[in-house]
Amino acid sequence: MIPQEIQDLIKILPLESQAVVMAIAVIYEDKYQKQESRIKDLEDQIAKNSKNSSKPPSSDGLKKPSPKSLRKRSGKGSGGQKGHRGNNLKMVSTPDVEEIHKVRTCNNCKKDLSKMKASAYQTRQVFDIPPMKVQVTAHKSEIKICSCGCKNSGVFPNHVSHYVQYGPNIKTFLTYAQNYQLIPYKRTVEFVSDLFGHELSEGTSYNVQQSAYNELKDFELDLEVFLCTSDLAGFDETGMRVMEELYWLHSCSTDKSVHYHINKKRGKEAMDKAGILPNFEGVAVHDFWKSYYKYDYDHALCNAHLLRELVFIEERFEQDWAGQLIKLLIKMKDDKAIRVEQQQTQFNKQEIQAYEKQYLEIITKGQKINPLPSNDKESIKKKRGRKAKTKPQNLLERLVNFQTDILRFIQDFKVPFDNNFSERDLRMMKVKLKISGCFRSLSGTQFFARIRSYIGSARKQGISVFDAIYSLFTCQSIPHDIINNLYEVAE
């Protein structure tokens, strides 16, 4: 639209000049609008941070945004609350070692008391770790020749299969340090040297990880089968650097298990290879990544992502409807939490309809402020293409088209408000990248993904991570127990 001042100026020009000046004005007006649009887009990018978009906190840089938590204050002080059981040291009734500090002479008269029995003891206990060193155990198998001529040999334990080898404890320690504490290969080797006084190679550590990976093949297949039949699961993905290339780590999470899959692709092709989504039968909780909508199951969108987008619209575009919708969604979440505490399993039909009505009323307000652009043929012809929608328009369109998936958490109390439980399972994977920078081989990344699936599932079920890993090297049943526990909880 050419400003009125310029139109008035054109009118006083000679007729033969008006058409030329008008054409020039139109060209410059079009260019000006494009520049304004470009500047607005760039300013929007700068205005985004981890509090009002899906950008990670690491992208905020040194200038962190001011806290804008959408959670209400509990009114409770920091630290342990009333009734909380502390973890202070307490004396044990049967200590491992006792040291008697004898009285030999009287402090007053200096009389010899070394042969006198103690009338009582004052006790203090010190908790400490004993000096550690690698212990070498020689396993000897007896050989006996029977009178019948038969040569008989004693049977070695299952985990003793070579003339010289590492035992299950040190293998467990290496796997635990690298896959749970996220220590790189080189530092793990240095750790063993400093702590136990034993030198081993990075290659040895790699072989141990490969052994654990191979032991977990059946566990991973069983986990995938269970997740396909799960009533509800959260899905997410994050970028991983492997040999300086971008790969994608796909996760599938429940409250008692987690599965990771590494792939070069991010979309449906990678999700198919992970083996869960093509056969999934429950409700899938995820963000608005379009690849998830290529599968035919019930969807539930992560409202934590939605809240951040609404914060951006409220701050950047100064539109009140976004703040109103934030308050409504949080009210729904809080009301649901109260009902769950009261052991209720759902809202009644009238309550759901009332919430949906408020939801649509707020969206209608937003649509009046942000009417969709005119894309009729005449306008497209003049502007040379369709006019792009603004961020509020795009968000409002999604709020209308995907209302059922956004509000599924009030329809079904089993569905969470957000997908934070899946994002938590990916958080430590990003910490691994921060520590190591990238994985040096694809096989090492695959080892880490499968072993971490096992560790994460064990941890969620309250199983000691060290015990779970130890069972891999001693042929114990913990991997099978984890899978069986999943089916028992589902029933």
N, C-alpha and C positions, 0 to 999 in steps of 0.2 A: 504494500500500500504506500503510494507516494504521499509524503507529507503535504498538508493543505497549503503551507506557505510556498512550496515549490510550484504547486498547481496554479496558485494565484500569480506567481511570477511569470509562468509560461504564457498566461492569458494576455499579458501586456506586450508580448513579443509579436513581431510581424507574423502573419499567417504562414508564410513559407518556412519560417524557422521553428514554429511550434511543434511540428511533427518530429523534426530531428531532435530537438531538445527533449521532447517527451520520450522518445526511444532511448536516448542516452540515460535519462532519469530512471526508466524502467530497468535498464541493464545494471545500473549502479545500485538501485534499490534491491534487486535480486541478489547481487553480490554482498550488499550490506547485511541482508537477512541471513545469508549463509555464514558470514563471519560471526554474526551475533549467535547463531545456533552453535557454531563451533566453539566459541568462547564459553557459552553456557555448558556445553558438554565437558570441556576441560575443567571448568570450575567445579562441576559436579564430581568429577574424578578426584580432584584435590580435596573436596569436602568429605569424601568417603573415608571411613576408618573402621576399626573392628567393632565399634559400638553401634554403627548405623548401617552396616552392610555385612556381607559374608567374607570380607577380607580378614586374614588371620592377624592376631595381635602383633606378630613379628613384623608386619608391614607398616606398623605405626611409626617405626623409627624412634629416635630419641625423644621426640616431642609427643608424649602420650596424651591421648584425649582425656578430658575430665571424666570421672566415673559417672555413668548414667544407668545404673542398675534399675531394671523394671520390677525388681522384687521389693516387697514391703519389709520394713524393719520389724523384727520380732519383738523388740523391746527388752531382750535378754542381754546381759553383759557378755563380754568375750570370755573364752576359756571354758573349762568344764562346768557343766550345769549341775544343779542339785540332783543327787542320786547317781551321778556318774561315777563309775568305778575307776579309780586311778590305777596307774601302773608303777607305783613306787616299789622299791626293793623291799622284800619281806624275808625274814629269816626262814631257813628250811630246817626241818627236824632231823634230816640225815645228810649232813654235808659230805662231800666226796673226800676231803682231806681234813684232818685235825692237827693243829699245831698247839702243843702245850707250852705256855710260857711260865716256867717254874720260878718259885720264890726260893732263893738260896740263903739269904741272910735277913735278919730283922732290921728294918730301917731305923729302929730306935736304939736297941742295945747291941746290935751287930751279932746276935747269937746265930749259930749255924742251924738253918731250918731245912736243909736239903733232904733229910730222911723223914721229915714230918709229912703226914698225909694232908692233902688239901681239905679244908672244911667246906669250901664252896668254890664255884667257878663264875667268873664274869665273862660273858661271851660276846664276841663281835665277829661278824662274818664278812668276808671280802669275795665278791663275785668277779672272776677274771677268766681269761682264756689261757689255757696252758701253752707252753712253747710248742710250736708246730713244726714238724718235719715229715718228709715223705718216708713212709714205712714200707720196707720190702718184705713181702711174705713169700716164703718158698713152699710151694705145694708139692708134696711128694706122694706119688702113687705106689703103694706096695705091690710087689710082684711075688707071687707064691706059685710054686709048681706042685701040683697034687701028685699023689702016688700013682695016679692013673696016667700021669704024663701031661695033663692039661696045665697050661700056663695061665694064671689068673692075675688081673691087674685091678687096683683100686680105681674108682671112677672119680675123675676131676669134677668140680662144680661146673655148671653150664657156662658161667661167664669166664672160666679159665680155659681158653682154647688155643693159646700159643705158648711157645717156650719162654718168651719174655713179652710182657704186655703191661698196659696201665689198667688199674683196677676201677671199679664202678664209682668210687668216691671222687677220685680226681677227674674222671670223665664228667661226672655230675657237676662238679665245681666249674669246669670249663664251659659246659653248656649253660649253666645258671648265670655265670658272669657275662657271657656274650649275648644271650638271648633275653634274659630278664633284667640284669643290671646294665645292659647295653654297652659293655666295655669292648672296644675294638680288639682285633686279634693281637696286635703288637703289645698293647697295654696289658692284655690278659696274660701273655707270656711273661712280661715283666712282673706282674702281680704274683704269679706262681713262684718266680725266682726270688722275689723279696720276701714273700710270706713263708714259703716252704724250703727255700734254699735248693731248689731243683730246677735245672735248665731243660726246657723242652722247646720245640720249634713251632712256628706258626702253622706249618704243614700238619703237624700232629693235631693241633687244635681244629684245623679244617676237617681232618678225617673223623674226629670225634663228632663234629656237627653233622657230617654226612651219615655217620652211623645212627645218630638219633633221628635224623630225617627218614632214613630207611625203615626204622622201627615203627614210625608213626604212619606208614602208608595206609594200613587198614583202619587206623583211628580216623584219618582224614576222610576216607570213603564212608565210614559209618556216620561221621558227623554230617557230611553232605546229605546223606539219606534222611537223617533226622530233621535237618533244617528244611528240607523240601516239604515235609509234612507238618511243620510247625504252624500253630495258629497265628502267630505274629512274630515278625522279625524286622530289625532295622537294617537298612542298607546305606552304604556310603562309599566314597572313593577319595583317594588323595594321591598327589604326584610323588613319585620316588625317583631319585637319581641313581641309575645303574650304569656304570662305565661311562659316565658323563652324558648319558642319554636319559630322556624322560620316559619313565614307565609309570603305570598306575597300579596302586594297591587297592583292591576291592575288598570290602568287609561285609559280613553278614553277622548280626549280633542278636542274641536273646539275653534274658537276664541270667542264664546259666551257661552260656557258651558263646564262642566267637570263632569265625572262620575267615581266614585271609587268603587272597589269591592275587598273584602278581601277573601283570600282562602289559604288553606294549600299547594296547588300545584302552580307551576309556569307555566306549559305548557298548552297544548291544553285543557286538562280536566277542568282546572280552567277558561280558556277563554270561553269555552262553557257555563259554569255555570253563567258567568257574563252576558250572554244573548245578546251581541252585535255582536261580530265577526261572529258567525254562520250565521247571517242574514244581514251582512253588504254589502252594494251595491256600495260604493264609492272607493276612493283612500285611502289606509291605509299607513300612514307615521310611520316608526318605525326603530329601529336598526336591526342588523343582527341576531336576535334571531330566530332560525329555526322554532319554533312553529308557528310563524306568516305565514310562507310559507305553512302551512297545510290547509290554506283557499284559495279559488279561487276568488280573486279579484285583482285589480291593486295595486301594491306595489310601494312605494317610500322610498328609504333608506336614513337614516340620514347621511348627509355628514359631520357634525361636528365630529361624531365618526370616519369617514373615514380620515379626516384631521389629527386627533391625531395619528392614526395608521401610516399614511404616515410620520409624524414628527418622529416617533420612528424608522422607516426604514431608514430615511435620517440620523438621528443621530447615531443610533446604528450600522447600516451596511454600512454607508457612501456611499449610492447609490444616485446619482444625479437625476435619473428618478423620485424618490419620490418627491423631491423638485420641479421639473418641473410640476408634476401633481398637486401639491398644488397650484402653481401659476395659472395654467389653471383653476382649479375649482373656485378659488377666482375671477378670471377674469370673468368667466361665471356669477357668483353671482352678481358682481358689474355691469356688462353690463345689466343684467336683472333688477336690481334696477333702473338704469337710464331709461330703457324703461318704467317701471311702472310709474316713475315720469312723463314721457312724455305721460302717459295714453295710452300706447300701450299694447296690450294683448298677443303678441307672437313674437318670432323671425320668420323670413322668412325661407323657406326651405333650401336655400343656406347657411345661417348662421348656422343653426343647423348641416348641413352636414360638414361644415368647422370645427366646434367644435368637432364633433365626429371623424373626421379624425385626428385632433391633439391629441385627447384622445388615439386613437388606436396607433398612432406613438410613444407616450410616453410609452405605455404598451409594445409595441414591443421591445423598448430599454431595459425595465426591464426584459423581457423574455430572451433576449440574455445574460444578466448578470446572470440570475437565471434559467438556463435550468432545466426542470423537471427531477427528478432522474430516472435512468433506472430501470424498474421493469419487465424486461423480465424473463422468467422462470429460465434461467441459473443463472442470478444474484441473484434472490430470493433464489434459492437453496444454493448458496454459502454463502450468508449473513444471511440465516435463517429468512426470512421474508422480507416484503416490507420496503424500506428505507423511513423514515419519511421526509415529505416536510418541508422546512424551512419556517419561517414567511414571508419573501418576496414572496416565491413561492405560499403560501396559499393566500396571499393578491392579487397577480396578477391573480390567478385563479378566485377569486371572482370578480375582476374588469372586467374580460372578460365575465364571465357567467351572471353577473347581471348588465351589462352596461345600459340596458333600465331603470331599477329601480334607478340606481345611477344618471342618467342624466334626469330623468323624469321632474325635475324642470325647464329645459330649453324647454321641449316639451309642458308643460302646466304651465302657469304662476300662476295658482291657487295653485300649489304644492310648498311648501316652500323648501328652500335649506337644511334645517335641521329639526330636531324634537325638537328643544329647547322649543317650546311652551308647549309641553307635559312634558318635564323635569322640567320646571318651576312649573307646577302644582304638581309635586311630591316633589319639594324641601322643602316646608313647612312641609310635612309629615315626612321628615327626621329630621327636627328641633324639631317636636313633640317628636320623639324618643330620641333626645339628651337631651331634658328637663326632660322627664319622665323615660327614660331608657327602659321601655316596658309597654305594656298594661296588666292590671291585670286580664282581662277576655275577652273572645271572643266576648261576647255581647257588651261590652264597645267599642271594636274595630269596630264592625259593626255600632254602634250608630255614632261613629266618622266619618266613611267612608260616610254614607248616609248624615249626616248633613253637612259635609264638601263639598259634591257634590253640595248641595243646596247653601251653602255660596259662593263657587267658581263660580257657574253660575250667582248668583246675582251680585257678584263683577264685573264679566266680562261685565255685562250689565249696569253697572253704578248705580245699586240699592244699597242704604245704607244697610250694613249688619245688623245693629241693627233693621232697619225697617222690613227687610225681616224676621228676627227671631221673632220679635214682632207679625207679622201677623200670625205665627203658633199658638200662644196662644190666638188670638182674632178672629179667623175664618175669616181673610181677604183674599183677592184674589191674593196676590203677587205670590205664587207658580204657579198658573194658568197663571198669566201674564208672568212669565219667560218662560214657555213653548210656549205660544202664540207668544212671541217675537222671539223665535227661528224659528218658521215657517214663520213669516213675513220677517225676514232677508233672509231666504233661498229662498223665492219667489222673 
